[in-house]
C-alpha cells in the first residue's frame, strides 16, 4: 500500500485560516464561491450561526503556497476545493485519525469522487449520491420578455415570516431541512437587502430570489424559490433577472449561481437569462454501519 503523507494545517480559528488561505480563495472566486461566502458570513454574523459545534478549517500547503482548502460548519457537510487522488487520500486519513465527523461532502465532481473513495476505504463509510449541480456564471444578461404582471421589491422586516416559511420549504425540497433556523436566515438576508420578491399587481408576493453579499468581486444568486402552485408563470425568471441586473449594477465582476442538474427547467431558464456553465459539482452523503 502506498504510504500517504500530508501537508494539511487544521484550525478552528477563522482569522488564522483566512490569513493563511485567503489569497488562494480569492485567486479563483468562481470556483471558491461557497468558501468565500461562508467564511464571510462567519466573520459578519459570528462563528455560532450554524450551530453550537465549532467550525473547522484546513489548508494544504506545499512549496510555500496553499494548494487546496476545506471547511466544515456542523451540521453541514465537508466542503472541499479541488484535490487530486493523493491529496484526497491524505485528507481522509487525517480526518479519520482525528475522529472528525464527516456526514457528507460537497465539491467539484472529480474531487467528490476521489474523497468518497478515500473516505470509504479509510472508514468503511458507504457513499450515497444526493445531487449533482452545475455552477453558472452570468454572461450578457437577457431579461425574459414579456415579463409576468407585477414588479420586484426588496424584502423588508414585514416579510420576515414569509421568507422564513419559503426558506423552510426550499430547504426541504433540496434535502437540507432543519439544518439552519429559518427565522435566523430571514433576519440575516433582510439585514443587507439580500432577498428580492416578485409581487403581483395587487402586492401579493409570488416568488423570491436572493444574493449573497459580494466577496472578492463575486456574489452568488441563491436561493430562487416559487411555491409549487405558482410555478410555470415566469415569476422565477423575472425575479432572478432583476437580482442579476442589480448585481451587475453594483459593480461585481462575477455573478454566479448553482442549479440542480436533475432539473432541466431551471437549467434552461438560466441559460436563457444569460448564464453560462463553469463546472459541475456534487453532494454525497455518507452512511456508517453500527
N, C-alpha and C positions, 0 to 999 in steps of 0.2 A: 504493500500500500504506500502510495506517495505521501511523504510527510508534508504537513501544511503548517507554515508559519504565518504570523500576521503582523501587520504594522498599524493596527487599529488603535485609536485613542478614544476611550469612552469617558463620558462625563454626564452629570446631572445639571451642570452649570451652563445655562443658555449663553450667557455672555462669553464664557470661555470657548464654547463651541463656535460661536459666530466670529470671535476674534481669530480662531484657527481656520474656519471653513467658509467664512462669509464671502471672500473674494471668489472662491471656487463656485459657490452657489450663484453669485451674480454673473459669472462668466457665461452661463447658459441659462438665461432667465426663463425661456420657454420650457426646456426640459426639466428645470428645477422649480417650476412654478409652485408646486404643492409645498415643498420645503421652505421656500421663500415666504409664502403667505402664512403658513402655520407658525413659523418662528416669529414672524412679525406680529401675529395675533397674540402669541405668548408674551411678547415684550409689552404690548399695549394693554392687555387685559389681565396679565398675571399667570403664573405657572399652574394654578389650580383650576383653570377654566374647563378642562376636560374631565376632571375627577380628582380624587384625593391622592392617587398614586403619582409619584414624581415622574415626569418625562425623562427619557434617556436619549442621549445623542452620541453619535460616533463619527469619527473622521479617519479615513485611511490615508496615511502619509507615506510617501515613498520618494526618495531622492529630493527631499526638502520641499515637496509640494503635495497638496491634498489632491487625491485621485478619485475619491468617492466619499459619500456620507450616508448615514442613516439616521432616522429618529423614530421614536415611538412615544405617543401620548396615550397612555392607558385610558380607556379600554380599547382604543383603536389599534389597527394592525401596524406592523412594521412597514416603514416607508423607505425605499432604497433608491439611490441614484444608480446609474448603470455600473454593473460589475461583470467581470469575466468569471469563468468557471472556478478558477483557482481562488480568486478573492471571495467568491461566494462561499466556497468551502471553508475558508479561513474564518469568515464572519460567523457561519453556522457553528463552527467549533467553539469559537469564543463565547457566543451567546449561550450555547448548550452548557459549556463548562461553568458559566456564571449562573446557571439555572434561571435564565431570563425567560419570562413568559412570552410566547410568540403565538398569538391566536390566528395570525394570518399575515399576508404580505401584499404590498402594492408597489409596483414598479413597471418599467417597460417590460414587454413580453419576454425578451431573452433573459433578462435579469430575474424575473419572477420564476421562470422555469429552472434556471441554474440554482437559485437559492432553495427552491422547493425540493429539488433532488438532493442537495446537500443536507438540508434540514431533515428530510425523511431518513436518509442514511444515518444521520447522527442521533436522531431521537426516536425513530420509528413512527413519526407522525405520518398520517395519510393526508394527501392533498385533495381538497375539494374546490375545483374552479368555481368562482362565484360569478364573475362577469368580465367581459372584455370591453375596453374603452378606447376611443380614438381622441387624441389631442389635436385640436384645430387652432389655427392662427388666422385672424382676420386679414384678408387682403383688401380689396376695394369693396366698401360697404354698398350693398344694393337693398334699399328699403322695399319690402313687399308692397305691391300695389294690385288692386286697391286695398287700402288699409281697412280693417273692420271698423264699424261705428264705435266711436268713443275717443279716448285720449289717454296719454300716460300721465302718471302723477307719482312723485317720490313719496314713499310711505312715511308716516309720522307716528307719534305715540298713540294717536287714536286708532291706529291699525294693529296695535300690538297683539291682541287676541287673535285676529285673523291671521297674521303672519305666523304666530306660534302654531295655530291649527294646521295651516297649509304646510309648514315645515315638517310637522309630525307626519302628515300624510305623505309628503315627498320622501321622508326618511324611511318610512315603512315600505313604500313602493320599491326602493332601491336596496332593501335589506339592511338598513342602518338604524332601525327603530330603537329608540331608548338609549342611544349612545351619547346623546347630548340633550340637555334640558331645553325644550322648545322655547320657553319664555326667555331664558338667558340668551339664546340665539337671536330671538327677535329684538331684544334690548340692544344687543351689540350692533346688529345691522341698522337699526333706527338711529343709533348714536352717530353714525357717519354718513347717513343717507344712502345706505347700501342696498336698498330694495326699491324697485320701481314697480308700480301696479299699472295694469291696463284696466280702465274702468269704462263701462258703457255710458251712453249719453245721460242716463239718469243717476250716474255716480256709483253704480254697483261694481266693485272690483271683480274681475273675472280671470285674471292671470297675474303672475309675478315673475320678475327676473331680477337677480341680484348681481353684484360685482364685489370682488374683494378689494380692499384698499390697494393702491398702486405700490409696488415694491420693485426696485431695480428696473424700472422702466416697463414693467408688465403688470397687468391685472387679469383676473380670470372671471368670466361670466359664470355665476353659479349662485343659487340654483335657478332653474327655469321650471315653473310649475303652473299647470292649468288643471283645475278639478275635472275629474273624468267626464262629468255630464256637460261640460262646457268646451270640450275639445273639438277640433275639426272646424273651427270658425275663424282661424287666423290670429287668435289672440296671442299665442306664444311667439309667433313670428314677429308680430308688431311690437311687443314689449321687449323682445330680445334685440330687435333692430334699434329701438330707442336707447337701450342701455349701451349698446355698441357705439352708437353715434355719440352719446355723452362721453364715453371713454376716449374715443378718438379726439373729441374736442378738448378733453382735459390735458392732452399732450403726451399720453403714454405711447411708448414705441410699439408695444405688442399687446394685442387684445386676444385672449385665449379662452377656450372652453373645451370641456370633455363631453363626449357623447357615448351612450351605450351602443356598442356595435350590434346588439340584438334588436335595435330599434331603427329600422330603415327610414321611418317617417322623420324622426328628428335629424338623422344624418343628412337626408335630402334637404330638409328645411335650412339647416345651417350652411350647406353648400350654396343654396340659392341666395342667402343673405350676403355671402362673400367669404365664408370661412374655408380655409384650405388645410388638408391634413398635414400634420407634423410627424407624429409617430403613434404607435399603438402601445397600450398599457393593459395590465390585467390585475385582477384581485383574486387571490387564492386564500381560502381558509384552511386551517389545519385541524384535524381531529386526532385524538390520542386515546389509545386503549387503556383500560384500567382506571 
